Amino acid sequence: MTLRPGTELLTTERLVLRRMRSSDFGFFARIQADPEVALYIGHGRPRTVDESLLWLNATVSSYENLGLGQLAVARKSDGALLGRCGLSPLLIEIEAGARTAPRCWWSREEVPEDARVSFERELGWTFAREHWGHGYAGEAARSVLAYAREVLALPRIVSVVQRENVRSHRVAARLGGVPDTAVELMGKIMDLYEWPGRVAET
Ligand SMILES: CC(C)(COP(=O)(O)OP(=O)(O)OC[C@H]1O[C@@H](n2cnc3c(N)ncnc32)[C@H](O)[C@@H]1OP(=O)(O)O)[C@@H](O)C(=O)NCCC(=O)NCCS
């Protein structure tokens, strides 16, 4: 859910972040079919309608099943949907062995039997092309990061960014991230950012 039960919204100066619903499908199917938006997410190709449908269903299920998930990001002033931002599960190999970089996977089902993994929460962001360059991704990500630390009290939060994804590296850097580790995801070497979490006060 990323948001705790009973919490419906995160708000920032210009944005509202909320759980996705089925009526958001048209927007997300459109942006995920845009080659420029899709280039550095997952397999990198524009998503078909079926792929986006599976993705939205999995996202909504992850609210319940994993207590995590990507949130829809809308503009406060007019309610327009802009993109998504939130926490997704990521399993990272604890010992890379002879490999140059530890492998990671999005779900437990993908992890090979012989791999030992740590369960991490990955902070991600994706916005419609027409809404790039306004600081929306950074504003949304900053609020999810603060919520993850201060309310969810997660021990750490990570982000995985493809080497060529310059805009995404800039978002992570503006959040104070430093890419100090390489990981392998979907057969590609990527940069891992790590933000320390915080234990909630009792
Ligand atoms: C990654 C992505 C979200 C970054 O979008 P973005 O618009 O560059 O990032 P932000 O929303 O933080 O905006 C920052 C830019 O807005 C500008 N900006 C304008 N008004 C601003 C404001 N009020 N506040 C902050 N920044 C502002 C900043 O100067 C900055 O521009 P610069 O990077 O050219 O210096 C976007 O490129 C995207 O959706 N890509 C496709 C999906 C993807 O790759 N996701 C990430 C996978 S790891």
The ligand as an ORCA input file, in Angstrom:
! r2SCAN-3c Opt
* xyz 0 1
  C      12.748     10.062    -14.462
  C      11.704     11.162    -14.629
  C      10.563     10.946    -13.674
  C      12.406     12.505    -14.321
  O      11.528     13.561    -14.656
  P      12.020     15.062    -14.501
  O      10.918     15.930    -14.903
  O      13.349     15.224    -15.158
  O      12.312     15.180    -12.933
  P      11.655     16.191    -11.911
  O      10.180     16.074    -11.976
  O      12.310     16.003    -10.605
  O      12.017     17.607    -12.547
  C      13.316     18.103    -12.481
  C      13.484     19.146    -13.525
  O      12.429     20.109    -13.445
  C      13.000     21.432    -13.328
  N      12.042     22.245    -12.551
  C      11.199     23.156    -13.106
  N      10.418     23.680    -12.168
  C      10.767     23.112    -10.988
  C      10.316     23.254     -9.653
  N       9.314     24.089     -9.337
  N      10.887     22.503     -8.682
  C      11.883     21.640     -8.980
  N      12.369     21.464    -10.245
  C      11.807     22.190    -11.222
  C      14.353     21.194    -12.704
  O      15.248     22.243    -12.982
  C      14.782     19.900    -13.372
  O      15.257     20.120    -14.642
  P      16.710     19.572    -15.064
  O      16.773     18.112    -14.686
  O      16.719     19.788    -16.536
  O      17.677     20.351    -14.285
  C      11.167     11.187    -16.076
  O      12.233     11.410    -16.952
  C      10.468      9.878    -16.455
  O       9.313      9.651    -16.126
  N      11.201      9.020    -17.197
  C      10.630      7.773    -17.719
  C      10.453      6.714    -16.671
  C      11.718      6.396    -15.913
  O      12.780      6.328    -16.504
  N      11.575      6.203    -14.617
  C      12.686      5.943    -13.740
  C      13.171      4.581    -13.770
  S      14.566      4.411    -12.661
*
